[in-house]
Amino acid sequence: MINYGNLRWVNLLLPEAVGVVTVSPSFCRICHNACPVLVTIEDGRTVSLRGDKQNPLYAGFTCVKGRAAPELHNRPDRLTHSLKRVSDGHFVRIPIQQAMDEIAAKLRRIVDEHGPRAVASYLGTYTVATAGTQPLLKSLMQALGSPMWFTADTIDQPGKLIAKGLHGLWMAPPQGFTNADVALFVGTNPLVTFAGLPTGNPGRWLTDRLAQGMSLIVVDPRRTEVARRATLHLQARPGHDVEILASFLKVILEEDRFDHGFVAENVSGLDALRRAVSPFAPSEVARRAGVSAEDLVRAARIFADADRGFGACGTGPSMSGATTLVEYLLLDLQTLCGRWLREGDVVPNPGTLMQCVSAKAQAQPPFPSYGYGEKLRVRGLAETAAGMPTGALAQEILLPGAGQVRALLSCCGNPVAAWPDQLKTLDAMRSLELLVQIDVRMSQTARLAHYVIAPKMSFEVPGISQMGDLLVMYGAGYGYEHAYAHYSPPIAQPPPDSDLIEEWEFCYGIAQRLGLSLEVAPPGPPPTRPVVLDMTRKPSTDELFSLLLRDARVPLDEVKRHPHGAYLPDPQIRVAPKEVGWEGRLDVANSAMVADLGLVATTLEATSEPESDFPFRLICRRMLHCYNSSTNHPATNRGRPYNPAFLNPRDLKTLRLQVGEVIEIRSARAAILGIVEADPDLREGMVSMTHAFGDAPEYDDLFRTIGSPTNRLLDADAQYERYSGQPLMSNVPVDVRRVR
């Protein structure tokens, strides 16, 4: 009999043919929401999963991706052995130890001949599955002496981190979720993405807050799941988020609705900000953005007049070309309204699996956040607070000469599916002397690799919910509302006769073979004490976690005492007073941001008529069953493996298209095929599609089963942000026509 009241490892005696079944608590690691689950294991194999109702935060919540984890673990195309591409282009099995020997030898040759800069690494968003990967891969690159360390952060929302440097940091957390009276979402749909609402059970949290009177403002060209619940939905044309936020600031300043005391003590640049936003009259912005001027004014007043609240931007505005300016204006909005914790306020989440957040009621002045460190050879780009500009990496690989990237270690990502400008990415992957792809399947990138390293999957390795702590520092609207943590031991066995490795173990093994010493940085705000690993004896994953978390606010052993996850709030942390003589101020009128805003102001009188050759705008969207390039599986896609091209029904009527018909979507860069779907919640003139589908052009006839590669329509060289290097990835001009 199963006792769910005190569940750890429980045997259920079933008929002999079935074998021994265990039901174990764990948590999902498909995305950053880390939902606690109860996993049924039969003879070491994951067979089913459900939400863990004993968890105090999630109360049994999971999504379709998490519930399909057993199918993902047991998928027939899962790699159980690493592979090597041989001369005829086919792949053969290779023992993992031999693969690391060969890869290390090739890396040594490349570094000896071309220098360490010739080796680059890329870490994708699936890094949430394994907490040891990011610190070990970064440490490996540092030990190699290569600055070419790239992540998905600079093709997602790089402006969040860059804008903080331009604006300065309040040295206490934002007001965030606790007792929020207002929430503003710009181009994000947190009921699908789990970004913008607290990590946990976002739907229940939103229902509870709305019932208690919270106002919800949503800016989005689509009536998304969260927009349907909004107090006010501004269904604007895409690409006008800068003007909309500037109009909010103008209203708040003109109507004297800002926090005078906070601004007077902690802010500089107020008069310059007044001048910068003065052209953005709601009437002009409304005409450009296709919304009501009255609604713009109303939204500004609702946000400013609330006692507590927060705002969050998503990939919509970020990928539309002005990620840093949008995020900067949102910081200005929150600062003017005083949306930061003050002296004496309780810090609801001071961090759990990282060192305790030091909270003071004072401003850290602006600091360099782009254009420093390693300089790329293309587009005048350099290191940023969000990392190296991934959108330029393909060109760095293709451009001959000193400093050319010749080897790429790709982990937890899928460049062919995810990087902007697929055509250039394909050329780059094919030109590499060494491409190593760590992957659970033969993905689009794996098929081009020289070595494909097969890793263990989440329930086969220990896990910690560290990502929820780190997201708190990423931006308002992210992470756990309160101090919470979860640890899971491995609960399933790798497939029989497999030869698998954890991603971090691969990095360690390569470093060993190259004679390198690894020094890893624990998670959390600086300063942190680096950890030097013993390179003569590989640690276990638990030992690695213990080293990384040795300064954590809550010891890992304490977290392990709670197999279902737990709130761990003690001791209570409060915001300390400002230091005597402290003079730091937040800057709401950074000169670069004001100049960019001035350029936007010069376009206010122009119309928003579409280009004649490209009358539609391709915009990004998320689907619940996908996490970027992962988890699109029959168990989650419910018989629709492709990414539909959603259009408003009125556009379908004008184009004389029927749902299910095939269309060609053409940009100035390339063309792809798509399958039409109607979306009455979408603005007219839009084509809305999910990214990270499809494959190389030679697979285009399979679009009904693998989807359409929207990244092929992007041109990384034509239009990109000068701070982060992020190319235009949404609000892309396209034409649509029927394919007969």
Buried (B, 14 or more C-beta within 10 A) or exposed (E): EEEEEEBEEBEEEEEEEEEEBBBBBBBBBBBBBBBBBBBBBBEBBBBBBBBBEBBBBBBBBBBBBBBBBBBBBBBEEBBBBBBBBEEEEEBEEBEBEEBBBBBBEBBBBBBEEBBBBBBBBBBBBBBBBBBBBBBBBBBBBBBBEBBBBBBBBBBBBBBBBBBBBBBBBBBBBBBBBBEBBBBBBBBBBBBBBBBBBBBBBBBBBBEEBBEEEBBBBBBBBBBBBBBEBBBBBBBBBBBBBBBBBBBBBBBBBEEEBBBEEBBEEBBBBBEBBBEBBBBBBBEBBBBBBBBBBEBBBBBBBBBBBBEBBBBBBBBBBBBBBBBBBBBBBBBBBBBBBBBBBBBEBEBBBBBBBBBBBBBBBBBBEBEEBBBEEBEBBBBEBBBBBBBBBBBBBBBBBBBEEEBBBBBBBBBBBBBBBBBBBBBBBBBBBEBBBBBBBBBBBBBBBBBBBBBBBBBBBBBBBBBBBBBBBBBBBBBBBBBBBBBBBBBBBBBBBBBEEBBBBBBBBBBBBBBBBBEBEBEBBBBBBEEBEEBEBEBEEBBEBBEBBBBBBEBBBBBBEBBBEBBBBBBBBEEEBBBBEBEEEBEBBBBBBBEBBBEBBEEBBEEBEEEEEBEEEBBBBBBBBBBBBBBBBBBBBEBBBEEBBBBBBBBBBEBBEEBEBEEEBBBBBBBBBBBBBBBBBBBEBBBBBBBBBBBBBBBBBEBBEEBEEBBBBBBBBBBBBEBBBBBBBBBBBBBBBBBBEEEE
